[in-house]
Amino acid sequence: SAAGLRAAVDHFEVVFRKLPVPLRKPLHAFDKKVLTPDYVVEHSATLSPEIIQELGTGEYLSWYLRDTRKSGNDPLSQAAVFVTYYTGDPDQVPHVPDVCYLGGGFQTLDGATMSLDIPELGDLGRAIPIRCLTFKKQTFGQEQFATVLYVFSVNGRFEATRNGVRLALGNLRDKYAYFSKVEVSLATPDRQAGVEAGLAILRRVLPELAATHWPDWRAIVNETASVRTER
């Protein structure tokens, strides 16, 4: 049985353990100039070792953006952007806002997966699935609102759910594996306006991440195919 399994694995080129693939450029080196003049990074947060350990990765980007086109009193003028990167054999896909916000005492008001087109990304940018959620929380007699958008980049494609990421990572023919979560949140009770503002930020952030930071998955696939052909 063991010999038969080994032969099948070799014949079908099955890979059970994934190898890590590094970022082309660290997330903290993101070129903020691509955001100007519409957005400026007001604060770039550094996470504590405890949070990094819980997060499961030291590759992250945590920003507070200000939309220069809006007044400071406008809730849509401020947004939080959080990006993380995992590679190799990650044990699990990290928690998503659908779960984390509920743990923080919020209740879900609305949730849907929307489609976003980004022409700069070519075929990859067609109908990108974006998860959009709206939350509400009652604190000391005051209401808190949050509109949150997120998407995963995983092995050269976009996914909006943890199961989608797990299925992509579980492809037995892929030698390497990575995924990155991009999350944008705004403290606004206006869901439609919050979603539009979040999508506008993603249109600016995702192309730069894909072009400069995330691995060139097409090159990785071509290189792997070339090695298999030589064998």
C-alpha positions as CSV (number, residue, x, y, z in Angstrom):
1,S,0.0,0.0,0.0
2,A,2.8,2.4,0.9
3,A,4.6,1.7,-2.3
4,G,1.4,2.2,-4.3
5,L,0.7,5.5,-2.6
6,R,4.2,6.7,-3.3
7,A,3.9,5.8,-7.0
8,A,0.5,7.6,-7.3
9,V,1.9,10.7,-5.6
10,D,4.9,10.7,-8.0
11,H,2.8,10.0,-11.0
12,F,0.2,12.7,-10.4
13,E,2.8,15.1,-8.9
14,V,0.8,15.5,-5.7
15,V,2.2,17.9,-3.1
16,F,1.0,17.5,0.5
17,R,3.3,19.9,2.3
18,K,3.5,23.4,0.8
19,L,6.7,25.4,0.6
20,P,6.8,29.1,1.6
21,V,7.1,31.8,-1.0
22,P,8.4,35.2,0.2
23,L,6.9,38.6,-0.6
24,R,8.6,40.5,-3.3
25,K,8.6,43.5,-1.1
26,P,7.7,43.8,2.6
27,L,4.3,45.1,3.4
28,H,5.6,47.9,5.6
29,A,7.5,49.2,2.5
30,F,4.3,49.9,0.7
31,D,4.7,53.1,-1.4
32,K,2.3,55.6,0.1
33,K,2.6,57.9,-2.9
34,V,0.2,55.7,-4.8
35,L,-2.5,56.9,-2.4
36,T,-2.0,60.6,-2.9
37,P,-3.5,63.1,-3.3
38,D,-6.8,61.6,-2.3
39,Y,-5.5,59.7,0.8
40,V,-2.8,60.2,3.4
41,V,-1.6,57.8,6.1
42,E,-2.2,59.6,9.3
43,H,-0.9,56.8,11.5
44,S,1.0,53.5,10.9
45,A,0.5,51.2,13.8
46,T,3.1,48.8,15.2
47,L,1.6,45.7,16.8
48,S,2.8,44.3,20.1
49,P,4.6,41.0,20.2
50,E,1.6,39.4,21.9
51,I,-0.8,40.5,19.1
52,I,1.7,39.4,16.4
53,Q,1.9,36.0,18.1
54,E,-1.9,35.7,18.1
55,L,-2.0,36.9,14.6
56,G,0.4,34.2,13.4
57,T,2.6,36.5,11.2
58,G,5.0,39.4,11.4
59,E,4.2,40.5,7.9
60,Y,1.4,43.1,8.3
61,L,0.4,46.6,7.4
62,S,-1.8,48.6,9.8
63,W,-2.8,52.1,8.7
64,Y,-5.3,54.8,9.6
65,L,-6.1,56.7,6.4
66,R,-7.6,60.1,5.9
67,D,-9.6,61.0,2.8
68,T,-8.3,64.5,2.0
69,R,-11.4,65.3,-0.1
70,K,-13.7,65.1,3.0
71,S,-14.1,67.3,6.1
72,G,-12.7,66.0,9.4
73,N,-16.3,65.8,10.8
74,D,-17.3,63.3,8.1
75,P,-17.1,59.7,9.4
76,L,-16.1,58.7,5.9
77,S,-13.0,60.7,6.1
78,Q,-11.3,58.1,8.3
79,A,-10.6,54.5,7.5
80,A,-8.5,51.7,8.9
81,V,-6.5,49.4,6.5
82,F,-5.1,46.1,7.7
83,V,-3.1,43.7,5.6
84,T,-1.6,40.4,6.6
85,Y,0.5,37.8,4.8
86,Y,0.9,34.1,5.4
87,T,2.9,31.5,3.5
88,G,4.0,27.9,3.6
89,D,1.8,25.5,5.6
90,P,-0.4,27.9,7.6
91,D,-2.4,25.9,10.2
92,Q,-5.5,27.9,9.7
93,V,-7.0,30.9,8.0
94,P,-7.2,33.7,10.6
95,H,-10.5,34.9,11.9
96,V,-12.6,37.1,9.7
97,P,-14.7,40.1,10.7
98,D,-17.8,38.0,10.5
99,V,-16.6,36.2,13.6
100,C,-14.3,38.7,15.3
101,Y,-16.7,41.6,15.5
102,L,-19.4,39.4,17.1
103,G,-16.8,38.5,19.7
104,G,-16.3,42.2,20.4
105,G,-20.0,42.7,21.2
106,F,-21.2,43.9,17.8
107,Q,-24.2,42.5,16.0
108,T,-24.4,42.1,12.3
109,L,-26.8,44.4,10.5
110,D,-26.0,43.3,7.0
111,G,-23.6,41.2,5.1
112,A,-23.1,40.4,1.4
113,T,-20.4,39.5,-1.1
114,M,-20.0,42.1,-3.8
115,S,-18.1,42.2,-7.1
116,L,-15.3,44.7,-7.8
117,D,-13.6,45.3,-11.2
118,I,-10.1,46.7,-11.2
119,P,-8.9,47.1,-14.9
120,E,-5.3,47.6,-13.8
121,L,-5.1,44.0,-12.7
122,G,-6.1,42.6,-16.1
123,D,-7.9,39.3,-16.0
124,L,-7.2,39.0,-12.2
125,G,-9.2,42.2,-11.7
126,R,-12.4,41.0,-13.2
127,A,-15.3,40.4,-10.7
128,I,-13.1,40.4,-7.5
129,P,-15.3,39.0,-4.7
130,I,-15.4,41.5,-1.8
131,R,-17.1,40.6,1.5
132,C,-19.0,43.7,2.9
133,L,-20.4,43.7,6.4
134,T,-22.1,46.3,8.6
135,F,-22.1,46.1,12.4
136,K,-23.7,47.9,15.3
137,K,-22.8,48.0,19.0
138,Q,-24.4,49.6,22.0
139,T,-21.8,51.1,24.4
140,F,-22.8,53.2,27.5
141,G,-25.9,54.3,25.8
142,Q,-24.2,55.2,22.5
143,E,-24.3,53.4,19.3
144,Q,-21.2,52.4,17.4
145,F,-21.3,51.4,13.8
146,A,-18.7,49.8,11.5
147,T,-18.7,49.0,7.8
148,V,-16.0,46.4,7.0
149,L,-14.8,45.1,3.6
150,Y,-12.3,42.4,3.1
151,V,-10.8,40.1,0.5
152,F,-8.1,37.4,0.3
153,S,-5.4,37.0,-2.2
154,V,-4.5,33.3,-2.3
155,N,-2.2,31.6,-4.8
156,G,-2.7,34.1,-7.5
157,R,-6.5,34.6,-7.2
158,F,-9.0,36.4,-5.0
159,E,-11.4,34.8,-2.6
160,A,-13.9,36.3,-0.1
161,T,-14.4,33.4,2.3
162,R,-12.2,31.2,4.5
163,N,-13.5,28.1,2.8
164,G,-12.5,29.5,-0.5
165,V,-9.0,30.1,0.8
166,R,-8.7,26.7,2.3
167,L,-9.8,25.1,-1.0
168,A,-7.2,27.1,-2.9
169,L,-4.5,26.2,-0.4
170,G,-5.5,22.5,-0.6
171,N,-4.7,22.2,-4.3
172,L,-2.6,19.1,-4.3
173,R,-0.6,20.1,-7.4
174,D,0.6,23.4,-6.0
175,K,4.1,23.2,-4.6
176,Y,3.9,26.6,-2.9
177,A,1.2,28.4,-0.9
178,Y,0.5,31.9,0.4
179,F,-2.5,34.0,1.3
180,S,-3.0,37.6,2.2
181,K,-6.0,39.3,3.8
182,V,-6.8,42.9,3.0
183,E,-9.4,44.6,5.3
184,V,-10.8,48.1,5.3
185,S,-13.1,49.4,8.0
186,L,-15.0,52.7,8.5
187,A,-17.0,53.9,11.5
188,T,-20.2,55.0,9.7
189,P,-23.9,54.1,10.1
190,D,-24.4,54.7,6.3
191,R,-23.8,51.2,4.8
192,Q,-24.0,52.3,1.2
193,A,-21.6,55.2,1.6
194,G,-19.3,53.1,3.7
195,V,-19.1,50.3,1.1
196,E,-18.5,52.8,-1.7
197,A,-15.7,54.5,0.3
198,G,-14.1,51.1,1.2
199,L,-14.2,49.9,-2.4
200,A,-12.5,53.1,-3.5
201,I,-9.7,52.4,-1.1
202,L,-9.4,48.8,-2.3
203,R,-9.1,50.1,-5.9
204,R,-6.0,52.0,-4.8
205,V,-4.4,49.4,-2.5
206,L,-4.9,46.1,-4.3
207,P,-3.1,47.0,-7.6
208,E,0.0,48.1,-5.7
209,L,0.0,45.0,-3.5
210,A,-0.4,42.7,-6.6
211,A,2.3,44.5,-8.7
212,T,4.9,45.1,-6.0
213,H,4.4,42.9,-2.9
214,W,2.5,39.7,-3.4
215,P,4.4,36.8,-5.2
216,D,4.2,36.6,-9.0
217,W,2.1,33.5,-9.0
218,R,2.1,33.1,-12.8
219,A,5.9,33.0,-12.8
220,I,5.9,30.5,-9.9
221,V,3.5,28.2,-11.8
222,N,5.5,28.5,-15.0
223,E,8.7,27.7,-13.2
224,T,7.2,24.7,-11.5
225,A,5.8,23.5,-14.8
226,S,9.2,23.9,-16.4
227,V,10.8,21.8,-13.7
228,R,8.2,19.1,-14.2
229,T,8.8,19.0,-17.9
230,E,12.5,18.7,-17.5
231,R,11.9,15.6,-15.3
